[in-house]
Amino acid sequence: MRYGHFDDETREYVITTPHTPYPWINYLGSEQFFSLISHQAGGYSFYRDAKMRRLTRYRYNNVPTDEGGRYLYVNDGGDLWTPSWTPVKAELDHFETRHGLGYTRITGERRGVRVESLFFVPMGEDAEVQKVTVTNTSDGPKSLDLFSYVEFCLWNAQDDQTNYQRNLSIGEVEVEPEGPHGTAIYHRTEYRERRDHYAVYGVNTRAAGFDTDRETFLGGVYRGLADPEVPLRGKAANSVASGWYPIGSHHLHVDLAPGESRTVTFVLGYLENPQDQKWADDEHQVVNKERAHALLGRFATTEQVDAAFARLGEHWAGLLSTYSVSSSDEKLDRMVNVWNQYQCMVTFNMSRSASYFETGIGRGMGFRDSNQDLLGFVHLVPERARERILDIAATQFPDGSAYHQYQPLTKRGNNDVGSGFNDDPLWLIAGVAGYVKETGDWGILDEQVPFDNDPALADSLFEHLTRSFRYTVDHRGPHGLPLIGRADWNDCLNLNCFSSEPGESFQTTENKGGGAAESVFIAAQFVLYGAEYAELAERRGLTEVAAEARAAVEEMRAAVLEHAWDGRWFLRAYDYFGNKIGTDEHDEGKIWIEPQGFAVMAGIGVERPEGQADGVASGPAVQALDAVNELLATDHGMVLQYPAYTTYRIELGEVSTYPPGYKENGGIFCHNNPWVIIGETVLGRGGRAFDYYKRITPAYREEISDVHRLEPYVYAQMIAGKQAVRHGEAKNSWLTGTAAWNFVTVSQHLLGVRPGYEGLVVDPQIGPEVPEFTVRRVARGATYEITVVNSGADGARARLTVDGTEIEGNEVPYAAPGATVRVTARL
């Protein structure tokens, strides 16, 4: 069952009913100001940090779901309704939400009145703009009263939801009924004391009235947003909040002849004043509103709003022009060309901090997460990728380990989470290598970057990579495999924790000392990214360093094959006591997905006749991925491990606390499915790789939206596994490493166009379902038009013709900026 459809021409997903199985959301903003908005206008806004600079309030875990947002009430002669359906939920004659690239358009119609609201964050602005057009579609005149509504958060979102003994006494507002650009409401809680920032919620016309006190607007503490007294009465109360719950509401009276429309614009903005410019009066009672007036003045007319919206469209068109595909598969094209890249950019901005599953309170930017996310957006905004790399590296410790998270507002490590996740250091090598291949910016390796944000400890970025590499070399266990520490990529595999205390965090509790738990996943990661480190060293002229690194990589490869091969697949780990994890000897947790995918990606156990590139590979790698297909693959993706654990295993940690089939305990953790897909392309089995890709990719799951439940245009982190009660149901959409890894998978391995150090590698492996396609790729200022004629035969590798001349190998040398290179690849 579908609840809407893709509009590929406008690059929008069109939702045609408010009754989706779960709120389907979008993100507004791509610089410093961000908003989450659902198809029913729910969500909230913040500046830079969803915890510390929250502008509007949203209630997670609420009943009904998705209460709190930016609402517009319509009183049509006593008939009260909301064009977003919620919160009033009056039956609509027409409903449509269009989620686009950085904007959302919600249209509702009832009894001859149509209201269209366009929401977006303009480029270069710290504000959400809401353009509202009201049209009389009836045969008679309409006299309408409109009431806007937002509820202000008291800045710190965590304190806002917990510290009521203080917060219910500190709310403050100012109202400007007749400002220079209409009526404006200012939220200034704590501005009088320590803050230098405030929020403005303005409308570009003089309002008939306003309200800033929630209880007055609702009509008391026993009424809700579905039946608020002020909109029902049709007249604002002009209330001024003093403590309790400050809100912003404008009352507009609109008279419309048949067929007539009126457009108004609301602006919700964030402003900062220098300390010496905070006040407009000597008594320090009136906020200096100069910057707010300037902001509202930039959106005072419909023409200004339309121009800003056009600039936003140009911005996204430019970003998405870097990589595109044209094929006979419309689902493939729309995911590659629009939605996957769009999700990569949103994930770049948010990391894992603010979605409908992450409250924006508990997590900062992940060291591991941000390096992986970079792989999916570096081609879009390389200059911002560079900045992100330097931010990440500055949180690394001198020994090469790292804070697991850092805060976006301060760019400093998060002590509450700490360190000890032993996969973290190697991801920095992955991110930097991906950046250098994309840009050719070798100078970044010479940038002086602090350790632990201490300038006195600064050294070159390449030295940071060296310490990342050495950290793994220097922290190995009895089998020569890397020590897992607090955890590896799988945060829930806590082999040194042994927690028996209810509510204790597996990720932060003190680990038991003296053990030698080892990670096969980190071993495979070291083989893959250790080779990248060696290559970077070689290209810097450090031949001895490169040789030593390659020797360490080969030593690790041998250790995996000797100590981590279980006969049909790779082990997952060795526990604290030196016992195997992920072995056929066990009844539960026999096989885990992570080492199978990553080991094959790294080429471990991949065997081919000497000098032969074509043909399907052989060796342990093939056995491992055949076991994945047999034991882990389902119609909804590959489960993380099987069979799932049915009892708590204290020696394994959090992984065994989930019910069977959910999250890390046998759920389909979409983030790691791409590693197997890439592994299948390494083996030369493109048909199976593309089949796996389609099982988790949202556009291919649109027809089962009633099962999947979440948005059919972006990836979810998790889909319930085959042992779950609700197999196929997704959770935690948007902010997941799945976005970056699936874009890397489809663009660089299935379609097979990826940047190398000297040129674009063209090596498609997608099977027979896509017999011909064309990739347009901009790299280092040149444009490459790559037409692939695909036999679909397993193991076939492309022969390349570049500008009419056949070349040896599969790497197309980088051309001069501005050039156009035409490539034909035949398999």
SELOTOR-414703 format. One record per residue (C-alpha): x, y, z. Coordinates in steps of 0.05 Angstrom, whole numbers, padded with zeros to 5 digits, always signed. Last residue first. Layout:
XYZ/...
//
This chain:
+00625-00115-00399/+00634-00053-00442/+00652+00015-00414/+00648+00076-00459/+00679+00140-00435/+00670+00212-00457/+00713+00265-00424/+00690+00337-00419/+00743+00388-00399/+00731+00447-00353/+00785+00428-00303/+00840+00387-00337/+00828+00313-00342/+00837+00260-00289/+00863+00194-00317/+00809+00141-00330/+00824+00079-00288/+00799+00011-00310/+00860-00022-00340/+00889-00012-00409/+00858+00041-00453/+00817+00040-00517/+00813+00106-00554/+00749+00139-00576/+00747+00193-00523/+00763+00140-00471/+00745+00068-00488/+00744+00021-00429/+00738-00054-00422/+00693-00069-00362/+00697-00132-00320/+00653-00194-00327/+00652-00236-00264/+00578-00252-00267/+00550-00236-00335/+00505-00174-00336/+00525-00159-00408/+00529-00086-00391/+00540-00029-00439/+00561+00028-00394/+00563+00100-00418/+00607+00146-00378/+00602+00221-00388/+00659+00252-00347/+00660+00325-00330/+00723+00360-00307/+00730+00406-00246/+00764+00356-00200/+00710+00304-00213/+00642+00316-00244/+00606+00250-00259/+00551+00236-00310/+00535+00163-00309/+00500+00130-00368/+00463+00064-00366/+00456-00001-00404/+00434-00072-00387/+00406-00056-00318/+00374-00121-00295/+00434-00162-00320/+00480-00154-00260/+00505-00091-00226/+00581-00094-00225/+00611-00030-00255/+00686-00017-00253/+00704+00053-00277/+00760+00081-00233/+00765+00157-00241/+00836+00182-00241/+00903+00188-00206/+00886+00179-00132/+00822+00142-00147/+00751+00168-00151/+00694+00120-00161/+00648+00100-00218/+00622+00029-00211/+00547+00033-00222/+00544-00023-00171/+00611-00004-00138/+00622+00071-00135/+00552+00100-00143/+00510+00044-00113/+00555+00024-00055/+00582+00094-00038/+00510+00118-00038/+00491+00059+00005/+00547+00073+00054/+00530+00147+00060/+00456+00137+00074/+00464+00074+00116/+00507+00115+00164/+00441+00135+00194/+00403+00198+00208/+00342+00193+00163/+00299+00136+00192/+00301+00103+00259/+00255+00043+00254/+00231-00002+00197/+00180-00058+00197/+00200-00117+00154/+00190-00172+00206/+00140-00149+00259/+00146-00202+00313/+00220-00206+00301/+00257-00271+00283/+00264-00251+00210/+00292-00183+00225/+00259-00116+00239/+00287-00061+00194/+00339-00015+00223/+00376+00049+00205/+00322+00073+00157/+00338+00099+00087/+00302+00156+00055/+00246+00164+00003/+00195+00112+00026/+00189+00146+00094/+00174+00098+00151/+00119+00045+00158/+00156-00013+00125/+00094-00057+00128/+00042-00006+00107/+00095+00024+00061/+00098-00042+00022/+00092-00011-00047/+00146+00040-00029/+00198-00014-00015/+00237-00005-00080/+00242+00070-00068/+00266+00055+00003/+00329+00015-00013/+00333-00045+00034/+00316-00103-00013/+00339-00066-00075/+00412-00067-00055/+00410-00142-00041/+00386-00155-00112/+00439-00109-00139/+00494-00148-00104/+00465-00215-00126/+00468-00193-00199/+00536-00161-00191/+00572-00225-00170/+00643-00207-00188/+00675-00225-00121/+00690-00152-00107/+00619-00136-00129/+00593-00185-00076/+00636-00152-00023/+00606-00085-00041/+00537-00114-00027/+00563-00147+00037/+00589-00080+00061/+00525-00047+00038/+00484-00088+00087/+00523-00059+00145/+00484+00006+00154/+00417-00029+00142/+00418-00063+00210/+00368-00117+00194/+00354-00141+00265/+00385-00204+00293/+00404-00175+00361/+00436-00110+00337/+00368-00075+00327/+00310-00122+00334/+00301-00194+00311/+00304-00227+00379/+00286-00179+00435/+00344-00131+00451/+00387-00144+00512/+00435-00191+00477/+00471-00137+00438/+00478-00097+00502/+00534-00138+00532/+00568-00200+00505/+00596-00230+00570/+00530-00216+00605/+00492-00259+00554/+00419-00242+00565/+00375-00296+00536/+00342-00307+00468/+00401-00287+00425/+00388-00282+00351/+00404-00340+00305/+00433-00308+00266/+00470-00241+00263/+00460-00173+00232/+00401-00192+00189/+00406-00183+00114/+00352-00145+00077/+00276-00144+00074/+00266-00207+00032/+00314-00242+00079/+00389-00256+00077/+00426-00278+00140/+00432-00354+00136/+00438-00376+00064/+00460-00311+00031/+00508-00297+00088/+00535-00368+00082/+00547-00355+00007/+00583-00292+00028/+00631-00330+00073/+00642-00387+00023/+00661-00337-00031/+00710-00301+00015/+00741-00368+00034/+00766-00379-00037/+00740-00365-00106/+00731-00303-00149/+00681-00297-00206/+00714-00282-00272/+00756-00225-00296/+00818-00196-00261/+00867-00253-00276/+00940-00240-00264/+00951-00303-00222/+00886-00342-00216/+00837-00310-00167/+00827-00316-00092/+00791-00270-00044/+00804-00294+00027/+00814-00223+00053/+00802-00174-00004/+00787-00115+00043/+00715-00113+00018/+00713-00188+00031/+00735-00177+00103/+00686-00120+00112/+00625-00159+00089/+00638-00223+00126/+00665-00188+00188/+00601-00146+00196/+00547-00198+00181/+00551-00243+00242/+00545-00319+00241/+00530-00368+00297/+00498-00319+00345/+00457-00374+00377/+00467-00449+00378/+00543-00443+00380/+00596-00486+00346/+00581-00452+00279/+00621-00394+00307/+00605-00321+00315/+00641-00307+00380/+00700-00351+00399/+00725-00355+00471/+00787-00318+00494/+00761-00301+00563/+00743-00230+00547/+00711-00251+00482/+00742-00269+00414/+00708-00235+00356/+00661-00241+00296/+00688-00305+00266/+00694-00309+00190/+00652-00357+00151/+00647-00430+00129/+00706-00462+00165/+00710-00415+00224/+00764-00369+00197/+00786-00319+00250/+00853-00348+00274/+00892-00366+00211/+00856-00326+00158/+00849-00266+00204/+00921-00270+00228/+00946-00274+00156/+00910-00210+00138/+00937-00177+00200/+01009-00195+00181/+00995-00170+00111/+00972-00103+00139/+01032-00098+00184/+01078-00111+00125/+01041-00058+00085/+01052-00008+00141/+01126-00023+00145/+01133-00014+00070/+01094+00052+00071/+01137+00079+00128/+01199+00059+00090/+01175+00092+00027/+01155+00158+00058/+01154+00197-00007/+01087+00229+00007/+01055+00184-00044/+01082+00123-00007/+01053+00149+00059/+00984+00158+00028/+00988+00088-00002/+01008+00059+00065/+00950+00093+00099/+00902+00066+00046/+00930-00004+00059/+00917+00005+00133/+00846+00024+00113/+00827-00043+00084/+00870-00089+00126/+00855-00049+00189/+00780-00053+00176/+00786-00128+00169/+00822-00131+00237/+00772-00082+00266/+00716-00131+00247/+00754-00190+00275/+00752-00156+00343/+00791-00183+00402/+00774-00189+00476/+00839-00193+00516/+00817-00184+00588/+00855-00153+00646/+00808-00097+00663/+00733-00097+00669/+00702-00037+00635/+00676+00023+00673/+00606+00041+00649/+00600+00089+00590/+00576+00048+00530/+00538-00007+00568/+00500+00047+00604/+00472+00024+00671/+00396+00023+00674/+00393-00042+00714/+00461-00063+00741/+00487-00130+00716/+00539-00103+00668/+00597-00148+00646/+00631-00092+00606/+00692-00121+00572/+00659-00154+00512/+00610-00098+00497/+00581-00115+00428/+00527-00062+00430/+00567-00006+00399/+00577-00049+00337/+00631-00010+00302/+00679-00033+00356/+00665-00036+00430/+00695-00013+00497/+00763-00040+00476/+00760-00087+00417/+00833-00109+00419/+00859-00118+00348/+00877-00188+00324/+00946-00218+00335/+00914-00280+00366/+00936-00261+00436/+00909-00190+00431/+00929-00128+00393/+00932-00055+00415/+00998-00028+00387/+00983-00041+00314/+00913-00012+00323/+00939+00052+00355/+00995+00055+00304/+00947+00067+00247/+00909+00122+00283/+00976+00151+00306/+00999+00154+00234/+00934+00185+00212/+00943+00240+00264/+01014+00249+00239/+00985+00259+00170/+00942+00314+00198/+01005+00349+00219/+01018+00363+00292/+00986+00405+00347/+00998+00388+00420/+01005+00459+00444/+00942+00476+00406/+00902+00431+00454/+00837+00409+00422/+00850+00337+00445/+00906+00333+00394/+00913+00397+00354/+00916+00399+00278/+00971+00429+00235/+00952+00420+00162/+01006+00381+00124/+00958+00325+00103/+00909+00376+00078/+00960+00397+00026/+00947+00334-00013/+00883+00364-00040/+00871+00318-00100/+00797+00330-00089/+00760+00264-00090/+00819+00218-00076/+00842+00264-00020/+00773+00265+00012/+00764+00190+00010/+00833+00180+00039/+00818+00229+00095/+00752+00195+00113/+00780+00124+00113/+00842+00144+00153/+00796+00178+00204/+00755+00114+00207/+00816+00077+00232/+00818+00115+00297/+00745+00099+00316/+00748+00023+00312/+00774+00017+00383/+00715+00048+00417/+00753+00068+00481/+00730+00140+00486/+00687+00186+00529/+00612+00188+00526/+00601+00241+00579/+00669+00272+00562/+00643+00296+00495/+00702+00321+00454/+00703+00393+00431/+00674+00425+00368/+00640+00475+00414/+00572+00481+00381/+00576+00414+00344/+00592+00374+00407/+00641+00315+00400/+00631+00240+00401/+00672+00177+00410/+00730+00217+00437/+00791+00190+00403/+00848+00140+00403/+00913+00157+00368/+00957+00161+00430/+00956+00237+00427/+00880+00238+00433/+00835+00255+00374/+00785+00313+00381/+00824+00357+00332/+00817+00302+00279/+00742+00311+00276/+00744+00386+00267/+00799+00379+00214/+00758+00328+00176/+00695+00371+00180/+00731+00431+00151/+00755+00389+00092/+00686+00360+00082/+00659+00432+00081/+00706+00448+00023/+00688+00383-00012/+00614+00399-00013/+00579+00350-00060/+00635+00301-00075/+00651+00294-00001/+00578+00277+00015/+00575+00201+00020/+00646+00186+00044/+00639+00242+00095/+00584+00203+00130/+00635+00150+00148/+00681+00201+00181/+00622+00234+00215/+00596+00169+00244/+00662+00144+00273/+00677+00210+00308/+00603+00219+00323/+00573+00288+00327/+00533+00300+00390/+00483+00255+00423/+00432+00257+00479/+00392+00320+00469/+00375+00323+00395/+00315+00278+00408/+00338+00220+00364/+00280+00179+00336/+00241+00234+00301/+00308+00263+00281/+00362+00306+00314/+00432+00284+00334/+00458+00227+00292/+00503+00269+00246/+00456+00328+00234/+00489+00368+00177/+00525+00310+00144/+00463+00267+00154/+00422+00319+00117/+00473+00320+00061/+00474+00244+00055/+00398+00244+00055/+00398+00290-00005/+00448+00245-00040/+00404+00185-00029/+00341+00223-00050/+00361+00257-00114/+00403+00227-00169/+00419+00159-00139/+00351+00145-00109/+00312+00174-00167/+00354+00137-00219/+00349+00069-00185/+00274+00075-00178/+00267+00097-00250/+00304+00035-00276/+00316+00044-00351/+00379+00083-00337/+00406+00154-00330/+00454+00166-00273/+00476+00228-00236/+00537+00254-00198/+00560+00326-00191/+00496+00360-00214/+00462+00346-00148/+00497+00403-00112/+00482+00454-00166/+00408+00436-00169/+00407+00441-00093/+00434+00512-00093/+00391+00533-00151/+00329+00511-00114/+00349+00550-00052/+00361+00611-00096/+00290+00604-00124/+00263+00603-00053/+00300+00667-00036/+00271+00700-00099/+00201+00677-00081/+00207+00706-00011/+00232+00773-00036/+00175+00776-00087/+00125+00759-00033/+00147+00820+00005/+00175+00833+00075/+00224+00776+00072/+00290+00814+00076/+00257+00865+00121/+00243+00811+00173/+00318+00798+00178/+00335+00872+00181/+00283+00883+00235/+00312+00824+00274/+00382+00853+00268/+00359+00920+00294/+00318+00890+00351/+00358+00913+00411/+00318+00882+00467/+00282+00929+00514/+00294+00927+00590/+00367+00944+00597/+00353+01010+00632/+00394+01049+00581/+00350+01027+00525/+00356+00987+00460/+00396+00932+00493/+00443+00877+00473/+00494+00920+00435/+00554+00917+00482/+00546+00843+00492/+00543+00830+00417/+00473+00812+00393/+00450+00745+00367/+00388+00730+00327/+00348+00667+00310/+00287+00672+00264/+00216+00648+00254/+00188+00686+00194/+00115+00686+00174/+00095+00708+00104/+00027+00728+00078/-00007+00712+00012/-00079+00729-00005/-00121+00695-00058/-00187+00712-00092/-00228+00662-00131/-00293+00684-00098/-00280+00747-00057/-00235+00741+00004/-00235+00776+00071/-00176+00759+00116/-00169+00773+00191/-00100+00755+00218/-00087+00734+00290/-00013+00721+00305/+00010+00669+00355/+00077+00659+00389/+00083+00617+00452/+00110+00625+00523/+00094+00571+00573/+00094+00589+00648/+00134+00652+00663/+00102+00717+00643/+00070+00711+00575/+00034+00770+00545/-00037+00757+00522/-00068+00797+00465/-00132+00756+00472/-00139+00741+00398/-00208+00734+00368/-00242+00678+00330/-00272+00645+00391/-00250+00577+00367/-00181+00605+00350/-00174+00634+00421/-00205+00574+00457/-00159+00519+00431/-00194+00454+00412/-00143+00407+00380/-00083+00442+00412/-00106+00420+00481/-00153+00440+00537/-00147+00424+00611/-00094+00475+00628/-00135+00535+00607/-00166+00566+00546/-00115+00543+00495/-00090+00613+00477/-00093+00637+00549/-00057+00575+00574/-00003+00584+00520/+00014+00657+00535/+00042+00695+00475/-00020+00716+00439/-00031+00766+00382/-00081+00812+00351/-00109+00839+00285/-00039+00830+00256/-00002+00884+00218/+00029+00851+00158/+00094+00814+00144/+00088+00765+00201/+00140+00757+00255/+00167+00704+00302/+00232+00729+00332/+00282+00690+00374/+00334+00715+00423/+00409+00711+00433/+00461+00743+00478/+00444+00701+00539/+00467+00712+00610/+00413+00752+00646/+00363+00795+00611/+00365+00746+00552/+00343+00690+00599/+00277+00682+00561/+00275+00731+00503/+00223+00705+00454/+00203+00763+00409/+00136+00770+00375/+00131+00812+00312/+00074+00847+00277/+00088+00879+00209/+00152+00902+00175/+00170+00965+00213/+00137+00939+00276/+00066+00954+00295/+00046+00901+00346/+00117+00892+00372/+00112+00842+00428/+00165+00824+00479/+00171+00756+00512/+00194+00725+00577/+00191+00655+00607/+00229+00650+00673/+00180+00623+00725/+00157+00557+00694/+00230+00543+00679/+00255+00540+00749/+00212+00487+00783/+00202+00458+00714/+00273+00434+00705/+00263+00371+00663/+00239+00383+00592/+00268+00453+00583/+00333+00430+00616/+00342+00380+00561/+00322+00427+00505/+00367+00484+00528/+00336+00543+00493/+00271+00553+00533/+00230+00522+00478/+00179+00568+00446/+00111+00543+00424/+00090+00561+00353/+00021+00581+00329/-00010+00622+00273/-00083+00641+00278/-00126+00657+00217/-00195+00689+00218/-00234+00683+00154/-00290+00722+00119/-00305+00687+00054/-00345+00712-00005/-00386+00664-00047/-00374+00615-00104/-00321+00576-00066/-00247+00568-00081/-00226+00625-00035/-00151+00621-00033/-00102+00629+00026/-00028+00630+00010/+00021+00621+00067/+00097+00630+00060/+00132+00604+00122/+00205+00623+00126/+00250+00589+00176/+00308+00632+00199/+00383+00636+00207/+00394+00660+00137/+00450+00649+00086/+00408+00605+00041/+00334+00609+00058/+00303+00559+00107/+00239+00532+00078/+00165+00522+00092/+00111+00533+00039/+00039+00535+00065/-00020+00527+00018/-00089+00541+00046/-00152+00526+00005/-00220+00550+00028/-00284+00525-00005/-00309+00481+00051/-00241+00451+00068/-00174+00450+00032/-00105+00432+00057/-00038+00443+00024/+00030+00431+00056/+00094+00449+00019/+00161+00426+00048/+00230+00453+00033/+00303+00434+00034/+00299+00389-00026/+00225+00373-00031/+00172+00343+00013/+00104+00356-00019/+00045+00349+00028/-00025+00343+00001/-00095+00344+00031/-00162+00357-00002/-00234+00359+00024/-00207+00358+00094/-00239+00326+00155/-00225+00364+00219/-00163+00337+00253/-00153+00399+00298/-00079+00385+00309/-00068+00361+00257/-00100+00363+00188/-00041+00405+00161/-00094+00454+00135/-00121+00464+00206/-00195+00470+00220/-00246+00512+00258/-00316+00523+00230/-00342+00585+00267/-00350+00627+00205/-00286+00599+00174/-00236+00598+00231/-00170+00572+00203/-00114+00551+00250/-00042+00552+00225/+00008+00507+00259/+00083+00504+00268/+00099+00443+00308/+00079+00405+00370/+00044+00339+00373/+00073+00285+00329/+00047+00221+00362/-00018+00227+00400/+00004+00214+00453/+00076+00237+00462/+00141+00200+00467/+00176+00262+00440/+00147+00330+00455/+00169+00387+00410/+00186+00458+00432/+00212+00514+00389/+00278+00551+00386/+00327+00498+00410/+00397+00527+00418/+00433+00481+00467/+00404+00413+00450/+00391+00417+00375/+00457+00453+00364/+00468+00496+00303/+00406+00540+00312/+00342+00501+00325/+00273+00488+00297/+00217+00439+00314/+00172+00385+00288/+00100+00377+00266/+00072+00408+00202/+00029+00346+00186/+00077+00320+00133/+00130+00327+00186/+00180+00384+00194/+00249+00384+00225/+00281+00452+00223/+00353+00475+00217/+00393+00540+00222/+00468+00537+00213/+00481+00516+00140/+00436+00466+00105/+00365+00484+00126/+00298+00448+00125/+00293+00374+00139/+00235+00329+00120/+00188+00283+00156/+00140+00225+00148/+00100+00216+00212/+00084+00142+00220/+00035+00096+00183/+00013+00154+00139/-00057+00181+00153/-00048+00253+00130/-00063+00231+00059/-00034+00248-00009/+00040+00251+00007/+00080+00275-00053/+00155+00262-00053/+00190+00317-00090/+00244+00322-00143/+00200+00367-00187/+00205+00322-00248/+00212+00259-00207/+00146+00267-00171/+00148+00207-00125/+00083+00180-00099/+00036+00180-00039/+00009+00136+00015/+00025+00069-00018/+00000+00000+00000/
//
